[in-house]
Amino acid sequence: ISESGPKCRPVDGLMEIRSKNRLAAVLFEVAMTGVRLAAVLLGLCALGRAADASKLPVLTHIVDIRRLSAEDANRSWPVHLRAVVTYYDDVDPNLFIQDQTGGNWVHLPRGTTVNLHPGDVLDLTGVTVQTDFAPDIIDAHWTVVGHGPLPAPRQPGLEEMESTSLDSLRVEVEGVVRAMMPERTGRRMSLSLGIPGGRLRVVTPDFALPEHLVGARVRL
């Protein structure tokens, strides 16, 4: 083997490996700098949203919440309402409230159990968000300030209910019970109600329902 060729190749290879390692280290540092920069930008965005939200006027009527676009609702508009509880269960949980201008769903963290009943009047604060088809209220805090009558129910047809225009409002329907059974959780009853134009699924935490209700005409 000659002295000039092969002995230099391992050295060249070693230099190449070292060069690649240095390059990888530089690229890694650049990537980490990018990650740190992204984290800083996210923090600034969060601060910007908080500052933006602090400049927004407080919404005091549900109709003002319902008028928000999805983009606006996700700006976390502050809310301060006086509204009545129309429905509550701790399964999901679900809390619906209504004032003289409209109705709204209030998000409660899963596992939340509170002592609320239909007719309770709440002084409620929170912020807006939209993760589905309509604005909701999150980060809710309230004080029960009284108890009063429930709002008069609307009496819509199936098509109007399917349009979601009456979402979160109290309604009254009449029909024939086609089926009833407990939900899988065992904590609510599910009824299939035949009404003109089709069927409705009705859910209630009330297990004190009359026996042999299937086939009966009911008003809910």
N, C-alpha and C positions, 0 to 999 in steps of 0.2 A: 504493500500500500504506500502510495507517495505521501510525503510529509506535507505537501502544500494543500491538497484538496479536502479529504475527508475530515482532517482534524478541525478545520474551520467550520464545517457544517453544523456540528453540535453547538458551537458557540453562536453561530448565526441563528440557529433555532432557539437557543436560550434567550438571545437578545430579542427575537421576535415574540416569544412568549411574554417576556417582561414588558415589551412594548404594548402588547395586547392587554396585559393586566393593568398597566397604567391607564390605557385608554378606557378599559372597563371601569376603573376606579373613578376616572373623570366623568364618564357617562352616568355612573351611579350617583355621584355628587350633584351633577346637573339635575338628575331625576328627583333627588331628595330636595334640592332647592325648589324645584317645581311644586313638589308636594307641600313644602312649607309655605310657598307663595299662595297656593290654592287655599290652604287653611286660613291664611291671613285674609284673603279675599272673601272667603265664606264668613269669617268673623265680621269683616266690614259690612258685608251684605246684611247679616243679622242685625248689626247695630243700625244699619240704614233703615231696615224694616221697622225696628223698634222706634227709631226716631220718627219715621214716617207715621207709624200708628199713633204716636203721642201727639201728633198734630191734627189727627182726624177728630171731627166733632162726635160727641156721644149720641148714639141712636137711642131714642126713647120710645119708639113705636115699632111694632113688628112689621108693619107695612114698609117701613124704611129699610129693614133688613131684607125683606123679600124682593125689593126692587134692585138690589145689588147684582151686578154681573158676577160670574165666578171669579174673574180676576180681582174685582173690587172686594168681594167677600173674603178672599185670601189675603187681603191687606190687614186683617185683624182689626176691624172697626170696633171701638169700644161700645158696649151695650149697657143700658140701664133701664129696666122695664118694670112696670107694675102689671102683673098678668096673673091669670087664674090657671091652676092645674086642671087639665081636662082628662089626662090619662097618665098613670105611672105603673110600671112593673119593674121588678128588680131582676128579671131574667136576662135581658140583654146588657144593661137596663134600658128602658124607654121612658122618657119624660116629654110630654107634650104640654105646651102652654098656649094660652090665647088671650089677647087683649081686644079692645074694641075695634082694632084695625086688621087683625089677622091672627094666624096661628103659626107656631114654630116648634121644631124638634130641638131638644137640648141634649147635647152629648154628655154622657156620664161615663167615667172609666168603668170597664168591666169589673164586676165584683162589688160595685158601689151599692150600698143599701141605705136608704134614707126613709124617714117617716113622713111620707107625703100621701095626700089623698085628693081625689077629685073635689074641686071646690076650694082648695087652699089658695089663698091669695099671696103671691110672692113679690117681694121687692128683690129683683134679680139683676146681677151684674155679670158680665162676661165679655167675650170677643167673638167676632164672626169668623166663619170658615166655610168653605164649600168643597166637599169631597165626593158629592153625588150630584143629583139633579137640582138641588135647591140649597140656599144658604142655611147653615145651622149655627148654633151657639155653643161654644166650648169654654173651658175654664170658668164654669158657672159657679157663682156663690149667691146665696139667697138667704133671706129672712122671711119666715111665714108671718105675715102681718094681719091675717084675718081669715075668714072663711065666708064664702058667698055663693050665690046661685051660679050654676053652670051657664055658659052662653047658649042662647037658643040655637038648636041644630039646623043646619041646612038640610034640604031634602032632594038631593041630586039624583039623576039617573045614572045608569052604568057608564054611559059614554063620557059624561062629565067627570065622573070619578076616575076613569081611566086616563083622562087628559092630565091629571095631577094638578089641575088648577085649584083644587080644593085641598091640596096637601096640608096636613096638620090641623085642619078645621074640624070641628065637631059636626057630625052628620047623623041623620036618622034614615034608616032604610027598613023596608018591610018585605018579607019573602018567606019562602018555605025551606025549612031545614032539611037538607038532603043527606047530610052525614055529619057526625060529630065524634071526636076522639081526642084523647090527651096528646099533646106534643111529646116528642121524644124526651124532653127534659122532665116531663111529668109535672110541670109547674104552670102550664097554661092549657086551656081547651081550645081546640081548633074546630070551627064549624064551616061547612059548605052550605051557603045560602043561595037558593035559587030566586032570582029576581027577574023582572022583565028585561030581556036582552042578554041574559047570561047568568053567571054565578059569581059570587063573592066569597073570598076566604075571610072569615071573621076569627080573630084571636082575642081571648079574654082570660085574665087570671082568675076569674070567678068560677069555682068548681061547684058552687051551690046551684046548679042548673036542674030544672025538673027532669026526671027520668022519662024515657020514651019520647024525647023531643023530636026525633026524626019523623018527618011528615007533618009537623005542626007549622002553622003560620005564625010568625013572630014579628015584632017590631023592635029593632035594636037602635 
